[in-house]
Amino acid sequence: MPPFSVLHVCMGNICRSPMAEHMLNMAFTRRLTGAAAVAEELIYSHSAGTGGWHAGEKMNPPAAREIKRRGGDASSFEARKLRSDHIDAADLILTATADQHEYVLALRPDAAARSFVLAEFGRLLATVSDDDLPPAGTTPEEVYARGIAIVAAVDAARAGAEPLPTDDLDDPWGRGDAAFVRIADEIEATVDPLAARLLPRP
């Protein structure tokens, strides 16, 4: 059973999407404290950019500093350009903006039901009842089944509506550490609840 795969997408893959990648992994790992399961077996949080200008580069320094400040380690990260096969293999695609969501769907129209703007997903996730989801557990099979059900439930809650303008995540590039703190907080507002729904604590 593969881990539940979450693909984060932004423009250059050095700020917003790698922050979201790391922050979802961090949130999920925190929920496994004391459990025998290993996060990498349960969830694959990864990222890519719609452009390839920064391919092979490290995370933007203020983004990396913010990840470190929150307890993570971005030292091994390398940016990459989004490819169609990344989309094909993902169970959930979360983009920083509506423009990037459209880019994903231009590459793979069949990904529409599992592709969302990040804040749109978080907003709709709050409307999903646990009664609509399979029982939670710490096996790969249980986490995967719950993840697939969450995506389907959020897509049903969307009911074909477009993202709101306020769902877009501002690009903090070149704007200093305070902007990265704010964007990280906005990312956290979606990835922490997602981790909590995938793996509720007893």
N, C-alpha and C positions, 0 to 999 in steps of 0.2 A: 504494500500500500504506500503510494507516494505521500509526502507531506502536503497539507493544504497550502497552495501556492498563491501568494499575494504579490502582485507586480505594481510598483509605484512608478509613476511617470511624471516628469516635468520637462523643462526645455533642454538644459545642458547636462543634467544629471550630476551636478556638483553641489547643489544647495537643498532644495525642497524635497525631491524624491529620495535622495540618500538619507536625509534626516528622517523621513517617514519610514524608510526601510529599517533603519537602526532602532527607531523608537518603538515600532511594533514588536521587533524581536526582544527589546528590553522589557516591554510591558508583558509579553507572553512569558519570558523567562522568570520574571518576578512571581508570576502566578504558579510556577512549578516548584517553588521553594518547598523542600521536604518531600517531593514526589520522586518516584523512581524514573519517570519518563525524562527524555532528553528533548529539549526544544527543537533541535534540528530534525528530529524524527517526526515532529508533529506539524511544524509550520516552516515554510520557505518564504521569507520576506526578502524581496530583491527589487532592483530598480533599473531604470534606463531613461534616456533622454530622447526627445524628438529630433534633436540635432546632434551631430557627431563631433562638434568643435572641440569638446573637452575629453574625447575618448582616451582612456588610459591615465587621465589625471586623478589626483587625490581629491577628496572632498574640499570644498572651499574652506579656508582656515576658520572663519567665524562659525561656520556650520559644524566643523569638527570640534571646535572648542565647546560649542553648546552641547553636542553629544557627550563629550567628556565630562562636562559639568553635571550632566544628568546621570552619570555612572556608566557610560558606554565607551567603546573604543572604535574609532573610525580609521585607524592607522592602515589597515589592509585594504581599504576601499579603493576601487578604480572605476571611473566613469565609463559608460558604454552607450552606444546608440541603440535605440529601440529597433528591434527586428520583428517581423511577422511571427516567427517561431516563438519569441518571448510571449507574445499575446496568446498564441495557440495553446501554450503550456500552462497558462495562468488560470486559476479558478476564480480570481477576483482581480480586477484592474482598477486602481485608484489614481486619478490624475490630479495634478495641482489646479488646473483650470479647465473651463469648458472648451477652449480652443484645443487643448491637448486631448481632451475626450473625443473631439471631432477627428483629430489626427489618428487616434487609435481606431476609430470606426471606419475611417477611410482605408486603412490598411486591412482591417478585418471586420466587415459589417456584421458577421455572425457573432461577434463578441459583445453586442449591444446589451444583452441581458446580464452580463457580468462586468460591465464597465461603468464607472461612476466618477464624478468629481468627488474628491475626498470628503469635503465638508457636506456635500449632498448626501453621501452615504451615511455619514455620522448623524445628520439630521433625520434621515428616514429610519436608521437603525433604532432610534429611540422610540419609534412607533411599533416596533415588532414585539410581539408577546412571546415569552419563553414557552408558552403553551403550544406554539406553532413549530417548535424545534425539537429534534431528537434529544434523548437524554444526554447530558454531558458526561465526559469521561476523559481519561488521559492516555488512551491507546490511539495509535494513528488512525484506526478505522473510525473511532468515535469522534475525534476532532475533525476528520475529513467530512464525515456525514453531517455534522453540525454546521461546519463551514459552508458546505454546499446549500444546506437548508436556509442559512442566514442570507446568503446571496439571493436565493430565489424569493425569500420573503421581502427583502428590501426592494428587489425589482418589482414585485407585486405592489408594494406600497407606493412606488414611484408612479405606477399606472400610466406610463408613457409621457409624463410631464418632463419639461426641460429643466435643467439646473437653474437655480436662482443666480442672479449676478453676484449676490453676496456669498455664494459658495466658493468663488475663486480665491485661491491662496496667493497673496501678493508675492512677487519675486523680491527677496531680500538682498540679492546680489549687489554689492557695492554700497550698502546702506548702513553698515556698522553693526556691532554686536547687539544693540538694543532691538533692531529689526529682526534679528535671528531668534532672539528670545521670544518675541511676540509670535513669530511664525511657528516656532517649536511648540508654544502653548496651544496654538490653533490646531496643529497636527495632533498633539496629545489628546485634544478634545474628541477626536475620532478614533485614534488607534487604541487608546486605553479602554473605551467601551467595547471595541471590537474584540480585544483580547479577553475582556471579562465575559463576553457572550460566548466566545469560543471555548473558554475554559473557566467556568464559574468556580469559585472557591466553595468548599463545603459549608 
